Amino acid sequence: MSKNKNELIYGIHAVESALKHRGEDVLQLWVLQGRKDNRVNTLLDLARKNGVSVQSISADKMKKKCSDATHQGVAADIRVSKARQMALEDVLQKQGALLLLILDEVQDPHNIGACLRTADAAGVDAVIVSKNRSPGITPVVRKVACGAADAVPFIQVSNLARAMETIRDHDVWIIGTAGETDNSLYDINASQRMALVMGAEGKGMRRLTRENCDELVYIPMRGSVESLNVSVATGISLFEIRRKIDAA
């Protein structure tokens, strides 16, 4: 039995990224009738180079295919293979500087997509989530990630606490974000191998996740709000940690 399955993706950035990074897995490209701008022409050129079949369809058919999603006039059918998925052990074999992002029960696909996009910008080597406590890579995640879903390894593990133990065993310093600590994000020690843990929207990190962190930090804020959206907090924290890694 084949381990492959197909997935519908939509949006200019998500489709373009798939065609660039994994053109061999794109099975079909659909384009809204009458759309002939430069962005779509780029997709058509990539599709031709990869031998991908292109079909022009009506607005009604596109809406039916993508439901209520903001498809931007393009959609594609891609092959999803387990063979493409990177294992945590493979990432940890990297020598020298390493930066990981661990998401503990972050459920909103928009937040996951935004975290992936920021992770790509910050040079994160992999994003790690719990297999049973994350929606994984969905079409919404791909669209919000603007191509980062194909550029940053997304690793789903069965047991997040055990995965964190493995990460620490490979000389990676794990930093968790928490509101009740007195340690500022900007006062952490520099290290070349670091991992950032972000907790779920509203609930924060689970107990076992927290206990497997080497250090807990908070983001100093000067305004009246008590907390930040998880994707915004992830961006602030990742770039500060990246600065520390580069300085180590």
GIMO-V520328 format. One record per residue. RES is the residue in one letter. PHI is phi as a letter, one per 20 degrees, with the letter a starting at -180 (999 if undefined). Layout:
res:phi
RES:PHI
RES:PHI
//
This chain:
res:phi
M:999
S:f
K:e
N:e
K:b
N:d
E:b
L:e
I:c
Y:b
G:n
I:g
H:f
A:f
V:f
E:f
S:f
A:f
L:f
K:f
H:e
R:b
G:g
E:f
D:e
V:e
L:e
Q:b
L:d
W:d
V:c
L:f
Q:g
G:n
R:e
K:c
D:e
N:f
R:f
V:f
N:f
T:f
L:f
L:f
D:f
L:f
A:f
R:f
K:f
N:e
G:m
V:e
S:f
V:d
Q:c
S:e
I:c
S:f
A:f
D:f
K:f
M:f
K:f
K:f
K:f
C:d
S:l
D:e
A:f
T:e
H:e
Q:m
G:n
V:c
A:b
A:b
D:d
I:c
R:e
V:d
S:d
K:f
A:f
R:e
Q:f
M:e
A:e
L:g
E:f
D:f
V:f
L:f
Q:f
K:f
Q:e
G:m
A:f
L:b
L:c
L:c
L:c
I:d
L:d
D:e
E:m
V:f
Q:d
D:f
P:f
H:f
N:f
I:f
G:f
A:f
C:f
L:f
R:f
T:f
A:f
D:f
A:f
A:e
G:m
V:f
D:e
A:a
V:d
I:c
V:c
S:f
K:f
N:e
R:c
S:b
P:f
G:m
I:e
T:d
P:g
V:f
V:g
R:f
K:f
V:f
A:f
C:l
G:o
A:f
A:f
D:e
A:e
V:d
P:g
F:d
I:d
Q:d
V:d
S:f
N:c
L:f
A:f
R:f
A:f
M:f
E:f
T:f
I:f
R:f
D:f
H:d
D:m
V:d
W:e
I:e
I:d
G:d
T:e
A:b
G:e
E:e
T:e
D:e
N:e
S:f
L:g
Y:e
D:d
I:f
N:f
A:f
S:b
Q:e
R:c
M:c
A:c
L:d
V:d
M:d
G:e
A:f
E:g
G:n
K:e
G:m
M:f
R:f
R:g
L:f
T:f
R:f
E:f
N:e
C:e
D:e
E:b
L:d
V:c
Y:c
I:e
P:f
M:c
R:d
G:e
S:e
V:f
E:e
S:b
L:d
N:g
V:f
S:f
V:f
A:f
T:f
G:f
I:f
S:f
L:f
F:f
E:f
I:f
R:f
R:f
K:f
I:f
D:f
A:e
A:f
//
